Amino acid sequence: MKKYAYIGCIGFLGIITTEFGVIGILPQIAEYYNISIDKAGILLSAFALVIALTGPFMTLLFSGFDRKKIMFTTLFIFLITGVVSSFSPPFWLLMLVRILPAFLQPVYIAMALSVAVSKGNKSNENELMSIVFSGIAIAMVTTVPFATYIASKLTWEYSFMIQALVSFIALCFIYFGLPNMPVKEKKSYGSQIQILKKPTFIISSAMNFFMISAWFSMYSYFAEYLNKTKEMDNTMVSYMLFIFGIVGVLASFVSGKMLNKNVKKTTLFFLSGTFIIPILLHFSGGNTWVTIAVVALWGFLYSPSFLNASTYMISSAPEAMEFANSLATSFGNLGVTIGTTIGGIVIVQYGVEYIPWLTLVFGILAILMMGIRHKIETYQKSNR
């Protein structure tokens, strides 16, 4: 039964629109508040850092609560903070309301994935998870570029109005589409924390971190990069986000099918983009049509990154899925924080044209982690 997975996807759409909706308007926010682009980038990195630091603890804390009520509460907080942000408050208040919903975001993701697979079977578990995670790609093709487009035609505050509207729609789907879902048998904290002792899980966590750092060191400054290196205006950037996202929707479903067959090979296939895209962006020069093609490929290889990274981590600890996923969310968002922060430093120190090479460095580290996990698993099998 895929109904619950699609509802989880719609909720995810609201969450991702809020988290990543600022990417296309960072230059406008920086100009409005008269701050540098790397300071504006804190709106994204701080959100992600809160998730990284609190995600697992919040998920453990709420693991015994009714899943529908937690999902509803999360989206309600996202709605309120979107409304407040649309009134262009002082920067410190904008930062505060950006941070507040981050505390429950990983809880929502863990609950949505758990609800999605609760009505399925083991053979299509990854496909159901891919439906939920496709909310990321759908946001990239619809709400994120639309919010960026509206901001380019009006003001950046309207972007937050779009984010609030999407959260409200998601809220309605959860309220009317899901039954109450109390937890019948709560797992002990100790049984879930045991996965932290597994070497393969620790290495998989590092892979997740480096993989997401790789992508976000460049993607967080998508608008800035295309503005400065490809000389595209804000309207053209919104079109690029649309292309990026529409290809990404397809990629998410393709990845879900591939993950059902082989998790490692699928993860490695999409991770290869951290090598391919920087090289292609460098050699595409100022040719608009070539850049469009590269952006499309970028969207295809990037969009399933959270799905691939989470599935790769969970595959090493399937006995504690919700907790493992919350850790995957935390390490992924830590990757968003570090990638965005270091990317901002590189831009300030050297120039925005150098951030694709930062993606390449992080990508090498991610593949190295996959190689280490393979060695550990091979050693464990040979000693059984």
N, C-alpha and C positions, 0 to 999 in steps of 0.2 A: 504494500500500500504506500503510494508515493505522496499522498495528500499532505501528511505531516512534514515531509521533506520540503515540499514546495512552500508551505507556510513558514518553515524555518528559513528558507531562501529569501522570502519577502522581508522577514525581520532583519536578516543579514543585509539586505539591500538598504534598509534604513540606517543601520549601524555604519556600513561602509561609506554611504553618502556623507555622513557626518564626519567620520574619521579622515577620509581622503578628499572630501569636497573642497578643502582649503588649498589643495595642491595647485589648482588652476588659478587661484586668486591671490597667492602669496605675494606676487609683485605689487598688486593693488593695495593689499593690506600694509605692506612695507612702506609704500608711498603715503598712504593715509596717516599712519602713525609716525611717519618720518623716522623709520628705523631701517637697518640693513636687512638684506634678504635672509641672511643666516639667523638673525634675531627673529624674523617672522617665521622661519622654519621651526622655531621652538613650539609653535602651535601644534605642529604635527609630532615632533619628537617627544614633547612632554606628555602628550596623550598616550603615546606608545610606551613611554617609560613607566607610567602609572600601571599600565596593563602588565608590563614585564615584571614589576616588583610585587604586585599584589594579586595577580591572576590566580595562581595555584591556591593561595590561602583563602581567597574569596570563594573559589569553587568548592574547596573542602568545607568551608563554613556553611554554604548554602546547599550542599549535596543532599540534605534531608528534607528540603522544602518542596512544595508543589511546583512542578516545572513550569506549568502555564503561568502561575502567579509571578514567578521570577522573570520569565520572558516578558510578560506584560509590564512589570515594574521597570525593567531595563529600558524598554522602548518609550515609556512615559517620561523617564528622566531625559532621554535623548530629545524628545519633543520639546520639553521645557527649556533645555539649554540652547536648542536651536532658535527658539523664539527670542530669548534674551540676547543672543549673539547678533541677531538681525537688527538690533537697535544701536549698533556700533558703540558699545560701552567703552570705558577706559580700558587700555590694553591689559592691565592687571586683572580686571574683571572678565574680559574676554578669555584670558588664559585660565581663570578659575572655572568658568562654566564649560570650557573645553575639557578640563581635567575631570570634573565630577562624574560624567557618564562612563569614563574609562574604567572606573572601579568594577562595574558590573558587566562590561563588554565580554570578557572571557567567560564569565558565568553563563551569559546568554549563549555563546557559541557552544560551550560544553553541553548545555541543556538541549539546544536545538539539534545537535548531532545525535545525542542520546535518544531524543524523541523520534528523530527520523529513522533510525535503525531499529527502533523498538517493534515496528510492525513489519520489518523485512526479515530476510534470512542471511546467513553468513555469505552466501554466494554473490549477493548483490549489495553487500554492505558498503563497499567503496563507491559504488554507483550512487547510492542514496546520499552518501556524504558529499559526493561531487555536486549533487543537486543543491544542497544547502550552500556549499562554497561557491556555486555559480552566482550567488548574490553579489560577489565581488566583481565578477566580469560584467554582469548585467548593470551594476552601478556605473562601471566604467564606460558603458556604451549608451546609457540613458541619463541617469540623474546627475552624475558628475560632470560630463561635458555640457549638459543642458544648463546646470547651475553656473558653470564657467561662462557659457554663451550669454546668459541673462546678465551676469555680472559685467561682461564686456560691453553690453549695450546700455546698461543702466549703472548700477553701482554694486560693489562687492557685498553690501548688506543683503541684497536680494538673493544671493547664493545661499545664505543661511535660512532665508524664508523657504526656499525650495527644500532644503534639508529637513526643516521642521515639518513640512507638508508630507514628505516621504515617510517620516517617522510616524505621523498620524495615521496614514494609510496602513502601514505595517501593524500598528497598534490595533486597528479594527480587525484585521485578518486574524491576529492572535486571539483577540477577545471572542470573536464569533466562530472561528474555525477550529479551535482546540478545546477539547474537554478538560476538566480538571484532572491533573496528573500527579496525585500524591505519590511519594516514594514508598513502596511497600516494604522493601528491605534495604536499609541503609548500610553500606559497607563501612567497616571501621576505618578510622584514619590510619591506623597502623598498617593495615593490609594494603592500603593504597600507596602509602609512602615507601613501601618495600621496593618499588620499582627504581627508586633513586640509588639503590645499591647495584643495579645492573650496569656493567660496563658498556654494553651495546646501547642502552638507553642514554647514557651520559654522552657517548660519542654522537648519537643521533641528534641529541639536543644541540651539540656544537655545530653539526651540519646545518640544522635548521637556522641557527643564528647567523652563520656565515652566508647561507643562501639568501636569506631575506635582506641581510646587510648589503649584499652584492646588488640586488635589484633596487633597493631604496636609496642607496647612495647616489643613484642616477635618476630614478623615477620621481623622487620627492621634488626634484627641481626640473621636472618635465617642461613646465611653462618657461622657466628661466633659460633652460638650455636651448629650446627652440626659438625663443625670442632673440637671444644673443648670437648663437652660432649659425642658425638657419634663417635669421632675419624674418621670422613669422610674427604677425601681430596677434593680439589676444583672440580675435575671431578665428583666425587660422588655427591657433592652438586648440580652440574648442573643437574644431573639425578633426584635428589630429587625435584628440582624446576620444572622439566618436569612433574613428577608424580603429584606434587602439582597442577600444572596448568591444566593438562588434565582432572583431576577430577573436577577442578573448572569451566571449560567450561560447563560441564554437570550441575553443581550446579546452575550456573547462569540462565540457561533455566528452570530448575526445580523451582527455586525461583520465576521467572517471572510468571509461571503458578499458583503457590501457592499464590502470592500476589494478583492476580486477584480475588481470592476467599476470602482471609482474610489477611489483612496487619499485624495486631497485632500478630496473631498466627504464621505467617511466620517469622516475625522479632524475636519473642521469640524463635522459634525453632532453628534458625541459631545462635542466641546469646548464646544458651546453650553450644556452642563449647568453649566459654571462661572459662567454668568450666571443661568440659570433656577433652580437649586437654592437659592442664597443668598436670592433674592427670595421663593421659596415657603416656605422655612424661617422667614423673618422674619414673613410674613403668616399662617402656619399657627397661630400663637399656641399655646395649650395644648390645642387640640382633638386628641385622641389619634388619631381615625380619619383626619383630614386629615394628621397627621404620618406615620402609617403609609403613606399614599399617596405622600407626598413622599419618604420613605425608599426606597420601591420604585422611584420614578423616579430617585432619586439612585443607587441600585444599578445601574440599567440604563445610565445615562449614564457612570458612573464605571468600572465593571468592565472594559471593554475599553481603558482608558486606556494601559496599558503596551503592549498589542498595537498600538494605533493609533499611539502615539508611536514605537515601534520600527520599524514598517512604513513610516511616513512618513520616518524617517531613512534606512532601508535603501534606499528607493526613489531616494534621491539618490546612492547609491554601491553599486549591486548587484554590482559587480566584486569587492568585498571583504566579503562578507556576514557572516562570523563576526566580523571585526574591527569592522565597522560596528555589528553587534548588541551587541558588548561595550561599545562607546562609548555606544550607546543605553541599555544597562543602567546604565552609569556616570552619564550625565547624568540619567537617570530617578531614580536613587538619590540623586544630589546634590540633585535636586528634593525628594525625600522628606526629606532632611536639612534643607534650608533651609526648606521648608514647615513641617516639624514644629517647628524651632527658633523661627522667627518667630511661628508660631501660639502656642507656649508663652509667648513674650514678650508677645504681645497679651493672652493670658489673664491673666497676672500683672499687667500694667499697666492693662488696661481691663475685662477680664471675658470669659468664654467666649462670651457672646452676640455678640461682635463678630467672631469668626473667619470666619463665612461671607463677610463683606465683603472679607476678605483673599483669599479664593478668587476673588472677582470681579476684584480688581486683577491678580492673576497671570494670570487668564484673558484679560484684555484684552491683556496683553503677549504671550501665546502666539499670539493671533490676529494681532497686529501682525507677529510673525515669519513667519507663513504668508503674509501680504500681501507682505512683503519678498522672500521666496523666489519668489513668483509674478512679481514685477517683474523679478527677476534672470533667471529662466527665459525670460520674454518677451523681454527684452533680448538674451539669448544666441541665441535662435531668430532674431530679426530681423537678427542680424549674421553668420549662417552663409552 
